[in-house]
Amino acid sequence: MNTDAAPLIEMENLERAFTTDEVITYALAGIALEVRRGEFVAIEGPSGCGKSTLLQVLGLLDEPTAGSYRLAGVPTDEIDRSEQARLRNREIGFVFQSFNLIPEMTAIENVMLPFMYRRGVERSLRREKAEQALAEVGMTPRADHYPSQLSGGQQQRVAVARAIAGGPSLLLADEPTGNLDQETGREIMDLLDALHEQGTTVVMVTHDPDHATRAGRRIRLLDGRIQ
């Protein structure tokens, strides 16, 4: 699809280093990345190459040790952790390999959860938006079921609904089909395709080359560097 001229993600010379026993290991080194609104980008590479670390930094769940990262025009290194959390909650939705649903909550309660961290959103509106998101992923009949009562594919659909309920600019997906069988994985990829067609920017880490071909752009990482 056509993308907006304004970049949503801008990274320059970004590094993420870890120090153990005075030995410095670079999980990410010299990353320069720009993602425009409306893009679908797949990040590929072998295990341990830095894919998940890059996604953690993109999602403001981890901080780089050098370089700059601007999200939606905001220089993330110039705001504190609480402001980063507000930016993350407003701009980003997450889909994880392990679903990360709270077992004691129903599907709709899980989808409503992110709104707890948004000020000024009344409970009735939270539920309305959660119902809309569940409908979008075809899970309305299962709204009152608990995760243990859902199949893996259904749990991932609920996780996608939770990610999109707040209308994020950016959807980050970390191996979203990794715990699913091949057919169910294709269904989840079809869902991500549909969300992208509706205008959501998607950045996905995947080990599956077939799924990576769905993206408009593929990025390969090796030893923490973009190849």
N, C-alpha and C positions, 0 to 999 in steps of 0.2 A: 504494500500500500504506500501511498505518498506520505512522506514524513514532513513534519513542521521544520522550519529552518532553525529554530532555536534548539541547541543541545540540551538534553535533560541531564546527561552525565558528562562531566569533563574531568579527566584525571591527567596529571602531568608529573612525570618523574616520580611516580609513587613507589614507595618501598614499605615492606612489612618485615621487620627483622625480629628474631627471637634470640635471646642470649641465655646460654646454659653453660655453667662452669667456665665462664669467660670466652666461650666459643660462640660466635655470631653466625646464625643461620638465616639466610634470606628466603622467606617464603614467597615474597614478591620483590622484584627488582626492576626499576626503571619502567614501570607501567605507564604507557601513554594511551589513553582510551577515551573516545568520544562516542556517545550514543545519542542519537536524535530522537525526539518524540515520535512515537509510532513505529519504531523499529522492532524487529524480532531478532535477537542476537543469541547464538549458541556458543558456549564456551566449552572447548574440548581439550583433552590432554590426558596423559597417564596418571595413575594414582600418585599422590604426593607432589604434583606439579604446581599446586597453588590455586586450583580452581575454587575450592570451597573457601579458602582464605580471601580470595578476591571477592567472592559473593558476600562474605561477612563484612568486608570493608564497604562494599557498595551499599549494603543494608544498614550501615551505621551501627553494626553490632560489634565491630572491632575498629581500632584506630590505626592508621598508618604511622610508621615511625619517621617517614620523610615524604616529601612531595605534597601535592595539593589535590583536593577532591571537591568539586563544586557539584551540588545536586540542585536542580531546578534554579540555578543561578546563585545559590547560597554557598559561600565558602565554608565548608564544614569544619575546617580547622580553626575558624575564628568564632565559633559558638561553643557554649559549654554543653555538658552532657544532657542536661535537662532540655535545652533548646534542640539538641540533636534528636532526643526522644520525641519531641513534638513534631519535628520535621519528618522523622521516620513514620510516625503514626499517621501523618497527613498524606505523605507522598508514596509510601511503599507498602505493598502487600507481599507476604511470603508464602511459598508452598514448599514443604520439606518432604524428603523421601519417606520419613517415618510418620507423616501425617500430623503429629504433635497435637492431637485433640485431647481435651481433658475428659477422662473417662466418666467422671461423676456428672458431667453436663450433657444434656441432649444436643442433638445436631444444631437446633436453632439457638440454644444457649451458647454453644461454641462459636457460632457465627456472630452473635451479638457481642462477644467478649471484647474485641478491639475498641468498641465504643465506650467502654468503661474509662478509657484513657483520653477521651475527647470531652472537653467541657461544653456544656450547653446543648447536649443532644439528649432530648427527653426519651424516656423508656419506650413510649409508644412509637416514636420515630425510629429508635434502634430496632425494634421488632419489625417494623414495616420494611426497613432496608434489609434486614436479615432475611425476611420472607422473599423479598425480590431477588436476593442473591441466590437463595436455595432454588427458587423457580428457574433462574438462569442456568443452573447446572443440573436441572432435572431431579432435584431431591426434595421437592415439596411433600410427597407422601411419607417421607422418612423424617420429617422435621422434629418429631417428638421421640425419636429413637436414640438410644445411647450408642456410643462408638462400638461397644461389644456386640451390638445387635446389627451391625453393618458389615458388609464385605469390605475388602481392602479398597476396591475401586470406589465404593460408596463413601468410605472414609476420606479418600482423596478428593472426591467431589465436594464434600463438606469443607475440607481444608481450602479448596479453591474458592468456595463461596465466602468463607471467612476472610480470605485475602482480598476479595474484590468488593465486599459489602460497603466499605468506606469510600469507594471511588478513587483508588490510588492512581497516580500517574505511572508508576513503575511496578511491575510484577516480577519478583525474583523467585525463580524455581530451581531448587537444588536437587537434581536427580529425581524429578517428580514421578517417574515411572519405575524407579529402581526396585520397589517392593511389590510390583504388580506383574501379573502374567502378560504375555505379549498382546492378547486381544484387548484387555483392559487398559494396558499402556497406550494402545492406539486411540482408545476412546478419550483418555485424558489429554493426549496430544491434540485430538480434534477439538477438544474444549479450549485448550490454549490458543489454537489457531483462530477459533471463533472470537475469543476475547481480543486477540490482536487485530482482527478485522474490524472490531468495534472501536479501535483506537488505543487500546492499552499497549504501552511499551513493555516488552517482555525480554528479560535476560535470563537464560536458562543454562545451567550446568548439566551436561549429560555425557554418559559414556557410550551411548547408542548412536552410531553414525546415521542410521535411518531416521531417527528422531531429529538429529541435527540438521538434516536436509530440509526440514520444515522451516527453518529460520531463513531470514533474508540475508543474514551475514553470519559467517562462522569464524570464530577466533580460536586459535590453538595456543595453549600454554605449554611451555617446557622449562623446567627448572626455574619457575617463577617469572619467566619472561614471555612476552607475546612474540610468537614466531612470524 
